[in-house]
Amino acid sequence: MTTTERLPVEPPRLKMAELAPEAYKAMIRLDAATRHGLDPALRQLVLIRASQLNHCAFCIDMHSKDALAAGESTERIIQLPAWQESKHFYTAKEVAAFELTEAVTVLTDGFVPDEVFARAAEHFEEAELAQLIATITVINAWNRFAVTTRMVPGEYVPGKH
């Protein structure tokens, strides 16, 4: 094997859409319900950030490609894992959304800290904040489907999903 030869693709463990079709269809409907009431560019960044935290390669691939196709800059996507050190790439509203995304996704303290929720509430109207929380919750569920079943990254094409 040469040093430039890539490793083989690991096959998925299960195909959720085929084996649990009703649950999968319900997830698609739930996901569709989160697509309104939140800025689409911000939504994509939140989806990418949660997927990074959950180590979901399939979702990172999908949402990064969707964000790029929608006009997001490569620079902002690349800086997203280190947003705390790269705040100047983002708005205060986006930073508040990233903080909330991390608090909801990780939940290491067993709760979302009041100060994180309060910062988000400063930047989002209640209905928009509710949509943000729904978006974070749904991407975490998708991440768990994809990571557990080992969905294969790299094959997603924006607009074909």
N, C-alpha and C positions, 0 to 999 in steps of 0.2 A: 504494500500500500504506500502510495506517495503521500507527502505531507499536504498536498492540495486536494486529495480525494476526500469527499465528505462521507460521514458515517451514514449508514442506512436509516431510513425513516422507520420509527417504531409504529407498528399498526395500532389502531385504537383498540381498547379492551372490549368495548360494547358500543352499539349504535343505539343511543337513547331514543331517537326519533322513530326507529323501527320497533324497539322492544318495549317502550313505554309511551306509545303514541299519544294517549290522552294527556298524560302529564306534560309531554313535550309541547303539544298544542296549547295547553293552558299557559305554559311559560311564554310562548310566542304571543298570546293574547295579553298577558301581563306586561311583557316587554313593549308591546304596541301602545299600551295605556300610559307608559312613561315617556313617550316621544313628544308629548305636547306640554306646553307650559314652562319649558326650560329652554334657554338659548341652545340651539343645536351644537355650536362650537364648544361651549362649556360642557354640554352633555358628553361629547366625545372625549374630552380631556378627563372627565370624571370616570368614564368607562375604562379608559386606558390606565388611569392611576390605580383604581381598585384591582384591575387585572394584574398590574405589576406587583401589588402587595400580595396577591394570592398566587403569584407565580404561574399564571395561566397563559401559557405561550400562545394558544389558539386565539384567545380573546385579545391579547396584546397585538397580535398580527392583524386580526380583523379590524379592530377599532383604530389602530394606527393608520391602516390603509384607508379606512372610511374618512378619518380626519384629514389626511392628506388630499384625498379626492375632493373633499369639501372646501379645500383651500387653507387648511391649517398649515403653519410653517413647520418645516422639519426641525428647526432650532427649538421651538417650544415643546415639541414632542420629545426630542432628545433630552432636554433639560428637566422634564417632568419628574423623573425619579429623584432629582436633587432640587426640587422646587424651593425648599427652605433656604438654600444657598443661592437660588436663582430667581428670587421674587421679582426682580426688575423685568422679567419676561412676561409677568402676569399682572392682572388687575387685582385690586383688593378683594373684589367679589370672587374671583377665581381662587385666590389663596384661601378665602373662607370656605369655599366649596371643597378644596383639597383637604383642609384640616378636618372638615366634617366627614369626608370620604374615608380618611384614615381612621378616625375615631369609630365610625360605624363598622368598617371592615375588620379592624384588628380586635377591638373590644377586650383588650388585655386587662383593663381595669374593671371589666364587668359592666360598664356603663359609658355613655357618651358624656364627657365632662361638661358641666354647666357653661364654662367659659367658651368652649368650642361651639356649643349650640348658640350661645348669645352672640358670638361674632358672626355666625352664619345668619342669624335672625336680623342683624344690623344691615345686611346686604341683600336679603331676599324678602319679598313679601310673603305672607303666610302660605298662600296657595303655591307659589313658586318653591318655597322651602319644602312643602309637602311633596312636590314632584321630585325635588332633588333627593329627598330621603327615599322615595319610592325607586328612583333610578339606581341609587346606591344599593338598595336591598336586592333589586332584580339582578344587577350585574354580579353581585356576590353569589346568588343562586346559580346563574349561568356559569360562573367560574368554577363552582363546585361540580357541576355536571361535567364540564370540559376537562378539569384536572383529574377527576376520579376516573373518567372513561378514557383519558389520554387522547383527546381529540387532536388531530394532526395540524400543526400550524404550517403556513406557507402556501396553501392552495387557494385561500380565499381571494376573490376578485370583487371589488366594490361594485354594487349595482346588480350583482347576480344572485344575491342572497334573498 
